Amino acid sequence: MSTLATFRPSLVSWNLTKRCNLRCPHCYMEAGVKAEHELSTAECLSLIDEMAALGTEMLILTGGEPLLRKDIYDIASYASQRGIWVVMGTNGVLVNNLVA
């Protein structure tokens, strides 16, 4: 018997953006252009607080291409500071020597 009060989303896969620098024909999101009403940084951090309060253990930040968000490192760091293990689902094109 499960109720909302006892629900624990231990793993969350979060499509942070619809923006993408590739146009893969197999993309289930048909990613490319930023969605009209994507969440702000403050809204993302607030949701992370809710996830932490519910006991979320792992957060997969994906998209589109999450590295196209200027605040992606702030979002990932915040989740990590809240005790959530963060994984990033990226196409890897934007990863370079400057990203560590």
RAURCOR-V790756 format. One record per residue. RES is the residue in one small letter. PHI is phi in degrees with one decimal (999 if undefined). OMEGA is omega in radians with two decimals (999 if undefined). D_FIRST is the distance of its C-alpha to the first C-alpha in whole Angstrom. Layout:
BEGIN
res->RES phi->PHI omega->OMEGA d_first->D_FIRST
res->RES phi->PHI omega->OMEGA d_first->D_FIRST
END
This chain:
BEGIN
res->m phi->999 omega->-3.09 d_first->0
res->s phi->-118.8 omega->3.04 d_first->4
res->t phi->-124.5 omega->3.12 d_first->7
res->l phi->-58.6 omega->-3.12 d_first->10
res->a phi->-66.0 omega->-3.11 d_first->11
res->t phi->-104.9 omega->-3.14 d_first->9
res->f phi->-68.3 omega->3.13 d_first->10
res->r phi->-130.8 omega->3.12 d_first->13
res->p phi->-77.9 omega->-3.04 d_first->16
res->s phi->-67.0 omega->3.10 d_first->18
res->l phi->-130.8 omega->3.11 d_first->20
res->v phi->-124.3 omega->3.00 d_first->22
res->s phi->-104.8 omega->-2.95 d_first->24
res->w phi->-118.4 omega->3.04 d_first->26
res->n phi->-80.1 omega->-3.05 d_first->29
res->l phi->-70.7 omega->-3.08 d_first->31
res->t phi->-150.5 omega->3.03 d_first->34
res->k phi->-98.3 omega->3.12 d_first->36
res->r phi->-64.9 omega->3.07 d_first->39
res->c phi->-155.0 omega->3.12 d_first->40
res->n phi->-90.0 omega->3.06 d_first->44
res->l phi->-121.5 omega->3.10 d_first->43
res->r phi->-130.5 omega->-3.08 d_first->43
res->c phi->-69.7 omega->-3.12 d_first->41
res->p phi->-64.5 omega->-3.11 d_first->41
res->h phi->-91.3 omega->-3.05 d_first->38
res->c phi->-64.1 omega->-3.13 d_first->36
res->y phi->-72.9 omega->3.13 d_first->33
res->m phi->-97.4 omega->-2.99 d_first->33
res->e phi->50.1 omega->-3.07 d_first->37
res->a phi->-67.5 omega->3.12 d_first->38
res->g phi->167.6 omega->-3.09 d_first->41
res->v phi->-99.4 omega->3.11 d_first->41
res->k phi->-57.3 omega->3.09 d_first->39
res->a phi->-68.1 omega->-3.06 d_first->37
res->e phi->-62.4 omega->-3.03 d_first->38
res->h phi->-122.4 omega->3.08 d_first->35
res->e phi->-70.0 omega->-3.09 d_first->34
res->l phi->-68.3 omega->3.05 d_first->33
res->s phi->-76.1 omega->3.08 d_first->35
res->t phi->-58.2 omega->-3.12 d_first->35
res->a phi->-59.3 omega->3.12 d_first->34
res->e phi->-66.2 omega->3.10 d_first->31
res->c phi->-63.8 omega->-3.12 d_first->30
res->l phi->-64.8 omega->3.09 d_first->31
res->s phi->-63.3 omega->3.10 d_first->28
res->l phi->-65.1 omega->3.09 d_first->26
res->i phi->-63.8 omega->3.06 d_first->26
res->d phi->-58.7 omega->3.12 d_first->26
res->e phi->-65.3 omega->3.11 d_first->22
res->m phi->-60.7 omega->-3.14 d_first->21
res->a phi->-61.5 omega->3.14 d_first->23
res->a phi->-64.0 omega->3.14 d_first->21
res->l phi->-84.8 omega->3.10 d_first->17
res->g phi->94.6 omega->3.10 d_first->19
res->t phi->-60.4 omega->-3.11 d_first->20
res->e phi->-100.0 omega->-3.09 d_first->22
res->m phi->-134.9 omega->3.11 d_first->24
res->l phi->-126.0 omega->3.08 d_first->25
res->i phi->-99.3 omega->3.11 d_first->27
res->l phi->-94.4 omega->-3.06 d_first->30
res->t phi->-142.2 omega->-3.11 d_first->31
res->g phi->-162.9 omega->0.82 d_first->33
res->g phi->13.1 omega->-3.13 d_first->36
res->e phi->-109.5 omega->-3.07 d_first->37
res->p phi->-62.0 omega->3.14 d_first->36
res->l phi->-69.1 omega->3.07 d_first->39
res->l phi->-80.9 omega->3.05 d_first->41
res->r phi->-81.5 omega->3.13 d_first->39
res->k phi->-64.3 omega->-3.09 d_first->42
res->d phi->-98.7 omega->-3.03 d_first->39
res->i phi->-60.4 omega->-3.13 d_first->37
res->y phi->-71.8 omega->3.06 d_first->38
res->d phi->-64.1 omega->-3.14 d_first->37
res->i phi->-65.3 omega->-3.13 d_first->34
res->a phi->-63.9 omega->3.14 d_first->33
res->s phi->-62.7 omega->-3.13 d_first->35
res->y phi->-61.8 omega->3.12 d_first->33
res->a phi->-61.8 omega->3.13 d_first->29
res->s phi->-63.1 omega->3.11 d_first->31
res->q phi->-62.8 omega->3.12 d_first->32
res->r phi->-85.0 omega->3.06 d_first->29
res->g phi->88.6 omega->3.14 d_first->28
res->i phi->-101.2 omega->3.08 d_first->26
res->w phi->-75.5 omega->-3.04 d_first->28
res->v phi->-107.5 omega->3.06 d_first->30
res->v phi->-124.8 omega->3.13 d_first->31
res->m phi->-115.2 omega->3.07 d_first->33
res->g phi->-95.2 omega->-3.07 d_first->33
res->t phi->-130.2 omega->3.06 d_first->37
res->n phi->-78.7 omega->3.04 d_first->39
res->g phi->84.8 omega->-3.08 d_first->42
res->v phi->-61.4 omega->-3.07 d_first->45
res->l phi->-90.9 omega->3.11 d_first->45
res->v phi->-78.6 omega->3.14 d_first->44
res->n phi->-146.5 omega->-3.10 d_first->48
res->n phi->-62.6 omega->-3.09 d_first->50
res->l phi->-77.5 omega->-3.14 d_first->49
res->v phi->-93.6 omega->-3.14 d_first->45
res->a phi->-131.9 omega->999 d_first->44
END
